[in-house]
Amino acid sequence: MAGRRRAVAHRAALAALGTLALTTLHPSASAEPAAPPHDRGPLPTAARTVGADTPSAEVLRAMQRDLRLTPRQASARLVNEAEAGTRAGVLHNALGKRFAGAWVKGATSAELTVATTDRADVPAIQAQGAKAVVVRWNLDQLRAVQKQLDTAARRVDASATPVWYVDVRSNRVVVQATTRAAAAAFVKAAGAPGDHTAVRVSAQRPRLFADIVGGDAYYIDDEARCSIGFSITKADQQGFVSAGHCGQAGSTTKGFDETDQGVFQASTFPGEDMSWIATNANWTATPNVKGDGGALVPVEGSVEAVVGAAVCRSGSTTGWHCGTIQQRDTTVNYAEGTVNGLTQTDVCAEPGDSGGSYISGSEAQGVTSGGSGDCTAGGTTFFQPVNPILDAFGLTLKTTGETTAVPTDNSGVADGWSSGRVYRVGTTVTHGQVRYRCLQTHQAQNVWAPDVTPALWQRL
């Protein structure tokens, strides 16, 4: 539920962010590229590119606590997940329409599984060090079924079926419902093929967590409290991203100390759950998220983590907690409206945590939308991925590295690579007169040019 309430007693001051390769597949598939020419020394590993080999102590401690890992397991897990992201990207691009998803498993995420609809792909998947699974439907087919459900939710009562998503591990679209009969009725109303779906019966209904350093509190129109997601810039303007249900364009905000802070510039909810707030001169954008005890966790980029990867969340109500990414492209039918494209996790959260940061290692993932349960008994939460927010509003994520502001052109090349742009898996660009294909969704940084980041780009 929206959790709007009057801001009452002054809250204890929280630390601020400043004063704020692939073997042969089918004839049409790409082979592993030769290393691109460069003169800047050895190319970095995937883990080094995204900073997974040098995680913050805050991330490691929280992973040990919430995922019950040893220090060595926590460190190994982050490295394995970074490398798995690149391998999954290579296979995604090579398999094309036959790709049916990828995920990691195990305490250290040492096992990467990639699903395909063609058994002929198995040797190539195994050559990438991944486990191969042959399934019936590809990812595009399952997403089409999900879209049928999304469309139906706009014309029929879907209150008894609050969540549905593509589950790559079961190769089905899972409908969470209060009863099997409710799920069957919703699927029938959508005209969706029943053999593509599965049902998860649950009495829980997700609610919005509405009630700025990422995870810090801010107050909206002196009525509601949410949490900062990530610092951003837009040209010379500083600010931050958060959840769309926290406020509307024009709503004013105060910081954790209840001093004037900024104004909502844009907000989208329902449909998506995203917003950005421009702050005044008293608040400075910094590349940090708040961890336990106010310690700062650095943000190095926005490379999207794979299903099964560890993720940590910071919020102004419940602080710093970790868990795993369970599903992507999830649709949630809140009482206030339906939101598409969310990511489901098993990280707990409570009202007031809305808008707060989700981060994997040092890579920004998204902002808290809503969920069910709490941080005493545990729960399920959903976040709005950050890259679509940056892309939709033309924002630049504040990171420890340098990112040129989002460009208004492509430097004279029709599909040239540019720092500041958000690139999705499969996108092709030209850089230095060489063609590259994106392996992992991310916002490009100056130091992440395609010729020096094989973790993110595949030379064609």
N, C-alpha and C positions, 0 to 999 in steps of 0.2 A: 504494500500500500504506500501511498505517496508520503506519509509520515510528515506532512507539513505541520509545524507547530511554532508557537511564538518562541523567540530566543529569550530565555529568562536569565537566570543568574550568570554573571560573568564567568567564563570558563578559564581554567588555569592556562596560563600562557604556554603555547607549544612552540618549539624551536622553529623559526621561519627560514625560508629559502633566501637568504639575503635579508635586507629589510623587507626583503622577500627573496665418371667415364665408362664409358659404357661399351660392352662387347656388342657383336652384331645382333640386331633384332630383326625387324622386317626391312625390306629394301628401302622403305620410306623413312626409317628411323635414323637419327643422327648417331654417329660414332663418337667416342670420347675425343674431345678436341686436343690438338697439340697445345703445349703451353704457349701463351701469347708472348710476343717479343716485348721486352722491357729492359730498362737499364737502372732499376732501382733496388737491386739486390734480390734475395730469395723471396718468392711469393709467400705471403702469410697463409697459415692453415686457417680452416674455417673457425676454429676456436679462437685463434688469435685475432682474426678479423672482427669478431663480435665481442671480444673481451672475455670469453668464457674461460680462458686459461688464467685470468687474474681477477676472479670475482671478489666482491667486497666481503669483509668478515660478517657483516650483517646478513647478507644473503645466505652464506654458508651456515651460520648459526640457526637461522630460522628454518632452513631445509632440514637440518639435523633434528630439530625439535618437532616439526610438524609432519615430516615424512619418515621420521625414525631412522635416520641414516647416521653412519659414522662420518667423521670428517673426511676420510679418504673417499667414501662413497659419494658424498655430496660434491666434492671437487670433480671426481670422475664423471658424475652424471651430467654436469654442465658441459664438459668437454664433449662427451658422447652425443649429447643432444645437438650441439652446434654442428658437429660433423655429420650427424644423421640428417639435419636440415638440408645440407648441400647435396648429399647422396639422393635424398628423396626428390630434390629439385631436378637433378640430372635425369632421374628415372621418369618423373612427371612429364618433362619435355620430350623424352625419347618415346615413351609409350603413347603419348597423345590421347586420342579418344579411348584407348584401351585402359588407361589409368583409372583405378578405382579407389585410390586413397593410400595413405601411409601413416604409420604410427610407431612409437617406441614403447618398450615395456621393460620391466625388471628394475631392481633397486637402483642400478646405475644407468638405466636406459641403454644397455649394451646391445639390445636386440631391436633392429629396425625391420619392420614388416612392410612390404609393398604389395598391394593387390592389383591384379590385372584380369582382364576378361579373356585373355588368350594364353593358353598353356605354352605356346612357342616362346613367350617372353621369360619363362622361368630361368633358363640359364643366364640370361643377361642380368636379371635382377640379382641372382646369386653371385654373379661376378662383381657386383657392387658391394658385396658383403652383407646383403639383406636377405631376409627370409621371404620367399615368394608364396602368395596365396592366389589361387585362381577362383574367381567369383563369377556370378551370372551377369551383374549389371555394372556398367561403368559409372563414374562419378557424375557425369553430365546427366545420365538417365535418372539417377536418384535425386539430383537437384531439381530436375523437371517435375518429379512427383511432389517434392517439397513445395515447389512453386504453386502446384495445383491446390495444395492445402492452404498456402498463404492467401491465394485468391478467394477460396471458399470462406475463410475466416472473416472476410469483409462483408459477407452477405448472410451468413448463418450464425447462430449462437454457438460459440466455441468455448464457453466458460467451463465446460467439463473436460476440455482437452487443452490445458494451458500451455503445453510445450510440445514441439515437434522438431526433429532434426535428422540430418543424414548421419547415420552411424557407420563409419567406414569399416569398423571391425566386424559387424554383423552383416554388412552389405544390404542394409535395409534403411528405410525411413522410419524412425521410431516415433510413435505418438504416445505421449504421456497423458493418461486420462484417469478420471476417478473410477471408471468401470470399463470393462471390455466392450460393453454394449455402446457406451458413449463414443469410444474410439471407432468402432465399426460404423456407427452412424455418421460420424464426421468424415471418414474416408469415403463412404458412399456418397455423401453430399458433395464432396469435392470431385467425384468422378475419377478418383485415383485408383490404380490397379492394386488390389488387395495383396497380391503376392509380393509386391515391393515393400510392404509395410510390416511392422511389428508393433506390439502394444506393451507399454510399461504402465502397470496400474499403480497409482500413488494418490494419496489423499492430499499431498502437499500442493500448494498453489503459490508460485513465485509472487513476490511483492516488490515494489520499488523501495530502494533504500534511501529516500530523501529525508530527512529530519533536522589557506590555499597552500615552499617545499611541497611536492606531491604527497597527498595523504593528509595535509593539514586542513583544518576546518575553515569554512567561510559561510557567511550568512547572506540570505537573499531577501531583499525587501523587508528586512527586519522580521521575517516570518519563518523562514525555513533554514535548515543547516545542511550543507553537503560537504564534500571533500574535493580538494584540488587533484586533478589528474597529473598533467605534465606541463611544465613551462614551455611556452612557444613564443615566436616572434612573427610579426607580419609587417614586412618592410621595417620601419623604425619603431613600430608599436610593440610593446611587450605585453604578455598576458599568459593565460593558461587554458587548457581544455578540461572539460568536465562532462557530466551527463546532461542530455537535453531536457529531461524531466525536472531538473533542478531549477530552471528559470527560463523566461522568455526573453526575446530580444528587447532590450530596453530596461530589463530588470537591473537594479543596482545591487552591489555586493559590499560587504564589510569583511575584513580579514579576521583571523583567529582572535585578534586583540580588539575586535569590534570598532576599528577605525576604518574610514572610507577606503575602499580598495579599487572598485572598477564597475564596468557595465557590460552586460551580456550583449555581444555584437550579433550573434546568430545562434539559433537553437532549433533543433529538429527532434520532435517527439509527437506522436508515435511514428511508426515506420522505421526510424532509426532513433538512437538515443545519444545525441551528440550536441555539444555546444562549445563556444569559446568566449572568453571574457577578456576584454582589454583593461589593463590595470593602469592606475595613475602613477605619477613619478615617484611616489614613495615606495613602490614595490618593484623589485628587480628580478627578472627571470633568471633562474639558475638551473643547471643540469642535475638536479638531485631529487630523490624521493626520501621521505622520512621512514627510517627503520625503528627498531626498538630503542626506547629511551631518547629519541630525538637524533640518533646517529644518522648521518646522511649516506644514502646509497646512490652512486653515480649512474647516470643514464648515458650510454654510449651510442645508442641508435634505436632503430625500430624494426629489426629483422624479426619476422613472424616465426614463432616457435611451432614445432610439430605437435600433433596430437600425442598425448602421453607425457609431454615435457613438464618439468616442474615450473611453477609460477608462484610468485609471492604478491601479496596485496597490502597496500597501505591505506588506512582510512581513519577518520577523526573520531569514530566511536570505539572501534575495537583494535586499532593499531595495526600491527604487522603480523600477517599470517601467511602460510604457504600451503600449497597443494599441487594438483596436476590439472592440465588441460584435458578435458574429457571429450568434448565435441566442438566442432566449428560450424559456422553457418546454421545456428540454431534459431528457430522462431519461438518467441515467448508471447503468449497472449495474456498480458496483464489486465487487470480490471480497468485500467486507464487507457488501454489501447495495445495493439499488436506491434511488436518490434521484430524486425528481421535482421539476420546477419550477426547475431550475437555469438559469443564463445562461452561454452559451459565449462565450469570448473567445480572442484570439490573443496574450494577454499571457503571458509566461513565468512559471513559479514552480517551486519545489522543496520537498522535505520540510522542515517547520518553518514554512513560509509559511501553512499552514492557519489559517483564522479571520481572516486579515489583511484590511485595508480595500481595497475597490474604490470609486473616486470619479471622477465625470465633472465636470470643472470644479471646483465646490465642492459638488456634490450627491452625498451618499452613495448608493451603488448596492448593495453587498452585501459578503459575507465569503467568502474563498477556501474552496472545498471540496476539489477535487483536479484532476487533469489528467494530461497526458503530456508527455514532453520535458523540457527544462531551459532555463536561461538562458544556456547556451553555444551550443547548437544551435537554440534556440527551441522553442516548444511550444504546446499547447492547454490552457487552463485553464477551470474552471467555478466560478461563484460562486453562493452562496445569496442571493437578493435580500433586502435589509434590511427593506423595508416589511412583508413577511409575518412577519418575526421580531418587529418592534415590535407588530404586530397580535396575534399569537398569545400573546405573553407580557405584553401591556399595558404596554409600555415607552415612554418618551419619549426620542427622540434628542436628545443634547446638541448644540446648534447655536450659532452666533454671534448668532442672534436669540432671541426669547423664545417658548417654547412652554409653554402651560399643561399641567400633568400630564394624562395620559389620563383623560377624565371617566368617571364612573360613570352619568351620565344625559345627556339631551340638552337640559337647561335648560328643560324643560317643553314643548318642541316635539317631536312624534313623530319627525320626521326633520330636526331642526334641525342647523345646522352648529356644530361645536365644535372649538376648537383641541385638538391632541393626538390626534385620531382619524386613522386611516389611511383615505384615500379612494381608490377605484379608478376607472379610466376608466368613464364611463357612470353613476356613482352620482349620484342627485339629492338635493338638500337644500333646506331653506328657511332663508333668512337675511334678516332685515328684511322679512318678509312677501313676499319674492320668491323664485321657484324658480330654481335653478341646477343645471347638470349638469357633473360633473367631466371635465376634458380630459386630465389627466395624473395617474397614480398618485403619491401623496405623503402624508406625514404633515403635517397642517395646523399652521400656526404662528399666533400671535396677529396678526401683521401680514399674513397671507395670507387674510384674509376674502374671500369670493366677490365682493363688490361692488367690490373694489379690485385684484383679480388676474385680469384676463381671460386671462392666460397659463395659468391653472389651472382657471378656471370659466367656463362659458358660460351667460349669462342666458336663461331660457326664456320 
